[in-house]
Amino acid sequence: MTGRSTFFAAAAIAALVAGAGAASAQGFGGSFYLKGFGGATWPSGEENELQFLGGGTDIDVKLDYDTGYVLGVAVGYNYTPNIGVELEYGFRQADLKGQVSGDTRSNAVMVNAIYRLDGMGADGAFQPYFGAGIGGANIDLQTEDNGSFDNNGLFAWQLIGGVGYRISPDWTLMGEARWYSVNSGSLDGADGFSLDSGFESFDLLLGAAYSF
């Protein structure tokens, strides 16, 4: 990614490092963790009313999607057993269907704030959590009839809710749901064409985290 997405990534790294240092200096006694996740994504076709622009001709196009997939990794820091912040990279891909053929891909670098409830169950192994994130993303739309369109500097946000299950002092399994949204922007294409598009999706994910 370039431009504003690179800026978001650099700012996210700086915020994470500075925050972790501040927490340690104040004696919160937190811990770092690494997380990987993957699952299914259902992009919202209703929100993607597009216009192909160029040559003085506007063509209204609606995008519909098949179920796609999500892959991602994150590094985080727990300030307390309940509060954490993480830097995340996520990739989403879904095939287009209907009026337009091709696929849409989105890469995003996000900073997430996570709040974990107290452990539940007989041994407190279950820990529900929720959170939100902001960052920078790109949209890469590949069409069979009109070529490719992309923008590498779009604002993105997401809402997160899930539950973790601690299987050891270091390892936690997770299942979660997300709503992910990339703001609409002008995607540049070939031969002077462009289109206005955003990207929104509902995700169901499974993952694991290792604390150290």
Secondary structure, 3 states (H helix, E strand, C coil): CCCHHHHHHHHHHHHHHHHHHHHHHCCCCCEEEEEEEEEEEEECCCCCEEEEEECCEEEEEECEECCEEEEEEEEEEECCCCEEEEEEEEEEEEEEECCCCEEEEEEEEEEEEEEECCCECCCCCEEEEEEEEEEEEEEEEEECCCEEEEEEEEEEEEEEEEEEEECCCCEEEEEEEEEEEEEEEEEECCCCCEEEEEEEEEEEEEEEEEEC
